[in-house]
């Protein structure tokens, strides 16, 4: 009988894990759909848990950047799926994923990990058990950083404080990760006070996520383009021929996705934004439509801008006529289901 050592079993698990890949849109947390890769990673993590002990460090050894990205993405997807399913088990799996990541800097401490802790707390998870479980899996330096995050949860009473906005579309509950630009110390004096963080807000009064999802689905259905993940973005003032304080236009919410042409035409970005009261949306749309071959459609508070991406290819590409997609944008905006 051949006896397989624990090290060999863990190495085999790592090889199986590194062979797994996610489809392109796995990072779309608005149009979130479970995939077979989710279950594949879960099975490997559960098998690794059965090994325990030094198996966790053995598993982490030899990770490449792709492995780190796959594991982090799986943990983030488990965080959302656990929230959607109200499942403490799925949420614990997410926390195991964060604990398994090789380096402290690999973990999204202030957003997704806190969102998992927020979800676990809401589902009745025991903080001490959660801490012990994390300590068993993670590296020592990650445990110290986890203790800081766990203590900070005493001051978190809403998911938005984790830089995550919950949305709902025909796909179900989804998440929009809010952009945060970290403040840095000034250089005038050593040890000068740290500048405040700037979090890009997301508080639309309409279902902006549903509008973005419907538009992306309609474009996919056209057969002419393939759309990427929906995520938070900002409207650059320069894209609307405007001179405003700062580089970006104030919005109550802005999402975007990239549409890759299936021909030789260049890609373009679709921006889906809601403007605050008092803004002349028609004027913005007119300005956007006269800038850089863009197309814009609007209603009373929302604006969709289709903007071609610059091409740096030496080979000449076919031109993309964004007016071909104008009717799709208008149709999505006029659909009452997208309000």
N, C-alpha and C positions, 0 to 999 in steps of 0.2 A: 504494500500500500504506500502510495506517495504522500508524504506529509508536506503540506504547504505552510510555510511560516506566516506569521502575522504581517511581517514586512512585505512579503510577496503578495499577500492578499490586498494590502493597502496600495501597493504599487499598481496592481491590476485595476483597482478601483479608480486610481488617478488616471491611468491610460484610458479607461472607458469614459471618464468624465471629459478629458481633454479632446476626445473624439466627437463630443456633442457640439452642435452649433444651433443657434437660434435663427429663424427667418428674419428678413430685413426689418419688418415692422414690429418685432417683438418689443421694441422700446416705445411703442405707442400705448400710453396709459389712458388715453381717451377712448380710442377704439380697441380696447383690451379684449383679447381672445386667448383662452388657454391653448397651449400647444403640447405636442407629444414630448418635446424637449423638457418641459416643466416636470413631467412625470419621470423622465429619464434621470434628471438630476436628483429629484426627490428620492428615488430608489437608491442611488449611489450614496447620498448623504445618510440615509437610514442604515445602510449596510456599514458605513464608516462608524456610525454611532455604536453599532454592535461591537466593533473592534475596540473603541474607547482608548484610554491611556495615551501612549505615545503615537497612536495612529493618526491623530489630528496633525501633528507636526510633520509626520512622514508624508501625509497626503498633500500638505502645502508645499513641500519641498519640490522644486523643479517646475513650479507654475510659471507659465509665460504670460504675456500681457493679455492674450486671448482667453486664457483660463480665468484670469482675474475678472475680466469683463463678463464672461459667461456666468461666473458665480455671483458677482454683484447684481447682474441683471436678473438672475433667478431669484435672489433675495428680495429685490425690489418688486418683482412680479408677485412673489408670495405675499409680500406686505399688502398689496392691493387686493389680491384674491382672497386673503384672509379677511380683509375689511368687507369685501363684497359678500362673502359667504358667512360672515359672522362666525368664523372658525378660529378657535384658539389654537388648534393643532397646526393649521396653516401659518398662523402668526409665529408660533414657536419655530417652525421650519425656517421662516424668514430670519429670525434672530440667530439661528444656527448658521445660516449662510453668511451673515455679517461677521459672526465670530470666527468662521473658517478663513476669511480673507487673510492673505499673507502679511499685509502691512497695515499699520494704523491709518495711513493716508488713503488706503483703498476703501475705507468705510465712509458712507455719507452720514456722518454722525448727527448733523444738525437738521437733517430733513427726513430721509427714509428710515433710518434707525429709530429716530424719535417717533415717527409715524407708527412704526411697528410696536413700540412701547406704549404709545397712546391707545392703539387698538387692543393690545393685550390687557391693559388696565380696564378698558371698557367692557371686556369680555370676562372679567373676574380673575385674570391671571395674578398669581402671587408674586410680588416684587422680589422676595427673597429667593424663591425657586428660580425665577428668571435670572437673577444675578448668579446663582450657583451654576445654573446650566451654561451661562455664557462663560463663566470662569473655567469650567471643565473643558470647553472647546477652544477658547481663544488664547492667543499669546499673552504673556504677562503685561506687556505695555498696552495692549488693547483692552485688557481688563481695567486698568487704571483709567483709561479714557472712557470706558463704558460706565464706570462709577460716577464720573462727572455728568454724563448724559442722563443716567438714572436719577441722580439728585436733582437735575434741572427739571425733570418731569413734575416735580412738586409745584412748579410755577406755570405749567402748561394745562390749560383747561379747554383748548379748542384746537382742532387739527390744523388750522391756518397758522398757528404758532410754530408748527413744524415745517413751515414753508411749503405746505401742500394744500391745494384747494380741491375740494371734492366737487365733481361734476356728475351729471347724469345725462346719458344719451340713449338711443335705441340699443346700444351695446350693453347698457347697464351702468352701474357706478364706475366712475373713472377718477383718475387723479391728474391734476396739473401741477407740476413742480414749479414753484415760483422762483424767478431769478433773483439772486441776492448778490450784490456787489459789495465785497468786504471793504470796510474802512481800513486805512493804513495810518500808522503814526506819521505825524508831520516831521519834516527834516530840519526844522528851525532849531530845535533844542533836543538834546539827548533825553529820551524818556518823555517826550511830549505826549499829551493825551491822544488817545486813539480816536480817529474820526469815526463817526457813526456809520453803521451799515445802511445800505440803500436797498430795500426790497421792492421789486416791481409789483405793484398791486394787481389783484385779480378779483374784481367784485362787480361783474356785469349785472344789469337788471334784466337782460334777456338770456336765453339759453344759447350762449355764444358757442359752447362746445358742440351742441347739436348742429348748429349751422355749419361749423367747421367739418364735422364728421360727415354730414350730408353732402357738402360740396366735394370733399375728398372722395367719397364713395361714387358720386356722379362722374367725377373725372376718371376714376378707375374703370367705371362702366362704359366710358366712351371708347375704350380700347386704344386711345391715342397716347395716354400717359400712364405712368405708374406712380402713385403717390407714396410719400414717406410718412413718418410719424408726425402727429400733431403735438405741438408743444408751445409753451409761452414764448412770446416775442415782443418786440416794440416797433412802433412806426417811426422810421427815421424821418426827421423833418426835411432832409435833403431830397427824399423820394417824393415829396409832395410840393416841391418848389417853395418851401416856407422858410422864413427866418424867424425862429422862436427861441426864447431862452432855453439853453440846453440843446442836446442833439436829437432828442426824441419828443414826439407829440404826446401830450397827456391822453390817456385812455382809461376807461374803467375795466378794460380787458382786451388783450390782443393775443391771438394764436396764429400759428403759421404752419405750413407744410411745404415740402419741395415736391414738385411734379417733374418726373423724368420722362422725357419724350421717348417713345419706343422707336422712332425713326432717328435720323441724324440731326434733328432739330435740338437746340440747346434746352436745358432745363429752365424752369421758372419757379418762383416762390409765390404762394398764395397767402396773403395776409387777411385775417378775419378779425375785425376790431369793432368795439363799441366805444362811442365817444361820450363824454360827460355832457350834461345839460348846458345849453348856451353855445354849443359849437355848431357852426354852419357846415353840416356834413356834405351838402351839395357842392359847396365851394371847395371842400377838400377833395371830393371826387373829381371835380373839374381840373384841379391842379394836378392830381395824380395822373389823370388821363393824358396830360400834355407833357409828361416827363418820362424820358427813357423808354418809349414804346410801351408804356404800361396801359393796362385796362382797369377801370374802376367802376363798380356799381354800388348803390347805396340805398338806404331808406331813411327813416327819421333819425335813427341813432346809430346805425351800423354801416360799416364801410368794408367792402372787399376789394383788395388791390392785387392784381396779378402782375408780377414784376419779373422780367427776364433776368436770368443770372448771366453775369459776364462769362465769356468763353475765352480760355487761354490756349486753346488748341491751335496748332499750326494749320491743320487741315481745315478747309472751308466747310462749314456746316450749313445745312438747310436752315432757312429762316423759320421762326415760329410766329404764327399769327395768333396772338392771344385773344383776338376778337372771336375766334372759333369757340372759346370757352366762356364768352360773355353770357350767352343764354343759359349755360349751366349755373353760373353764379347768380343770375337773376332768378332762375327757377328755385334754387335753394333758398334765396333770401325771401321770396314771396310765399314759400310754403308755410302755412300756419303752424305746422308741426315743429318748425325751427325757431319759433318765438320763445 
